[in-house]
Each structure stands twice: as C-alpha cells, then as structure tokens.
Amino acid sequence: MERTISSEERIRRAEEIYNRRKSLNGVRVAGNSVNRVERNKVSLFKKMILQLAICAMLYIIFYLIKHGNYIFSEEVINKTKEFLSYDINFGNLQSQFSLFIDSNKEKWWGENTNREEENSQTNSNEVDTVNELPENKVDTTNTVGGIGGAATNEIIEEESTKKEEKKKSQSELDIEYVKENYDFTLPVKGTVTSRYGTREETEVVSANHAGIDIGANTGTAIYAAMDGTVTVASSEGEYGKHIDIEDGDVLTRYAHCSKLLVKEGEKVKQGDKIAEVGSTGNSTGPHLHFEIRRENRTINPEKILKFE
C-alpha cells in the first residue's frame, strides 16, 4: 500500500537534496570534461614519442648515407659527412626538454587548464629568450666598432697575422728579415761541394755545417756579397784565413782563404775583391766557406742566394 507523504515531509526532503548539492558547490562533474583531460595527456605523449621516432629515423638515414658508399654518390656522402660533423649542444637540448616538462606537468596531472596554458606560454617565452640571447651577443660582437663589423674583422686579421708569426720558426723570420732589408750577390764562382746543415762528421769536417762550401781553384777571386765594415781579418782558428763583414745585425763570413786583401775597420762595397780562395785551417781542399748570420744565428745561404 502506497504511503502518503505529507507536504512537510516533501519540503524536508527537498531541503536535504538542496543542502547536499550546495555542499558540492552545485557543480556536477561532466563525463566529457574528464575524457578531454585524458585525451590531452595521451595526445602530448603521442607527439613526444612521434618526434623522438622521427629524430631517430633521420639520424639512421644520415648514418646509412655516410657509410653506404654503394647507395649514394660521393657528393651526397660528402655533404652528409659535413652535416654530421656539426656539433650538437646536448646540454641546451636537455635544458629545453626540462623546461618543456616543467611547463606541461600541470597539464598532465589534470589541474586547472587555464592556469596551465598561462604557465606554458610563460615558460615557452623564457625558452625563446634563452635561445635568442647567444644570437644577439654574436650580432653585437660583429657590429662593434663600425657597420658590418669592419673593426672586428681588422682585429681578427691582426690576431691571425700574429698567430702566423708565432707559428714561424726563428730561422724563417731571420730569412724574411734579410731578404727584405739586404741585397746579396754571389761571393765566388764555383760548384757547391757541401751544403748548409747536418752532415757526416770526420776529423776535419764538422757535424753541423754553419755555411756553404763553394769549390774553386786556389787564387780565385772572392768578392764582398754585401756592403759593410770588416770586423774580422784573421788567420787564426779552424777557419784559417777568414774575413767577417758586418752591416747592422747581419754578418757575412768568408773562410779558408789563401790571401786576405782587406783589413779590420775597412769599409767595403758589394762586389769589392776582398780575398782569394785557398785551403787554410780545417779544410779538405781549396774552397770558400761562406756564412750568413743575423745576431749570430746562422742562416742557410741557399735561402738567400741561388748557387750553381
């Protein structure tokens, strides 16, 4: 038998239903909103996995191009090798990936959607700012001092020139200096019998040859190879009869002579006859031992003059 409900009972039940709904803020959770959050999570993971797969496929393709000579032409392989030689900044990639995770973790945990979008936009702007900073710094450096970075280019050229000079040996610098500042002629006509540098040592022949030997008959005229002052005219020592002529910090030496025709302190001109070929001192036969020195450092005469 159906129970009759009084009006007071109906009012009481209505108030209970109202209070229950009010305690829930009057909001009913719709099923489609929950599904939308889940779909957003799945969609983000799918995009990330798809991007990683594409990157892996591209790298595999480039690797096959690089090592597969039988598939692609040499030009394509060279271009690919050049591309793969570029350095990848994994630290920068990691920082960007971390920013991406931080900016989207609220989305993945299903919190307020509007707030998540604002945070994501803010973080992406920060990433863009970080990526732009190095480029701006480079552009500023290239344009300092003038339009198009002209002053910077000049500085770079000066630095590269200094580096090249540092790479050159002292011997190379001495040769360049002598060629630029002095003029030389052959001191005697004859055939080269022993060249500058290391050679087989004997009781008479030294292991490190400081000059060049030019074979000629005894009495053959020897001429000054450059202008200068005679600072040594001596018959003592292993050089036998020899002459030193200096001009500034450059010296020429003429040794093993049979006769000296100039004296110390005498000024000579290039081409003046100063001595005659002989075989005095430590010598194996008549010849002229000819040296070129700068600040007492020996220079290979064949770098300055062309001998027969």
C-alpha positions, 0 to 999 in steps of 0.5 A: 500500500502506497504511503502518503507523504505529507507536504512537510515531509516533501519540503524536508526532503527537498531541503536535504537534496538542496543542502547536499548539492550546495555542499558540492558547490552545485557543480556536477562533474561532466563525463566529457570534461574528464575524457578531454583531460585524458585525451590531452595527456595521451595526445602530448605523449603521442607527439613526444614519442612521434618526434623522438621516432622521427629524430631517430629515423633521420639520424639512421638515414644520415648514418646509412648515407655516410657509410653506404658508399654503394647507395649514394654518390660521393657528393651526397656522402660528402655533404652528409659527412659535413652535416654530421660533423656539426656539433650538437649542444646536448646540454641546451637540448636537455635544458629545453626538454626540462623546461618543456616538462616543467611547463606541461606537468600541470597539464598532465596531472589534470589541474586547472587548464587555464592556469596551465596554458598561462604557465606554458606560454610563460615558460615557452617565452623564457625558452625563446629568450634563452635561445635568442640571447647567444644570437644577439651577443654574436650580432653585437660582437660583429657590429662593434666598432663600425657597420658590418663589423669592419673593426672586428674583422681588422682585429681578427686579421691582426690576431691571425697575422700574429698567430702566423708569426708565432707559428714561424720558426726563428730561422724563417723570420731571420730569412724574411728579415734579410731578404727584405732589408739586404741585397746579396750577390754571389761571393765566388764562382764555383760548384757547391761541394757541401751544403748548409746543415747536418752532415757526416762528421770526420776529423776535419769536417764538422757535424753541423755545417754553419755555411756553404762550401763553394769549390774553386781553384786556389787564387780565385777571386772572392768578392764582398756579397754585401756592403759593410765594415770588416770586423774580422781579418784573421788567420787564426782558428779552424777557419784559417784565413777568414774575413767577417763583414758586418752591416747592422745585425747581419754578418757575412763570413768568408773562410779558408782563404789563401790571401786576405786583401782587406783589413779590420775597420775597412769599409767595403762595397758589394762586389769589392775583391776582398780575398782569394780562395785557398785551403787554410785551417780545417779544410779538405781542399781549396774552397770558400766557406761562406756564412750568413748570420743575423745576431749570430744565428746562422742562416742557410745561404741557399735561402738567400742566394741561388748557387750553381 
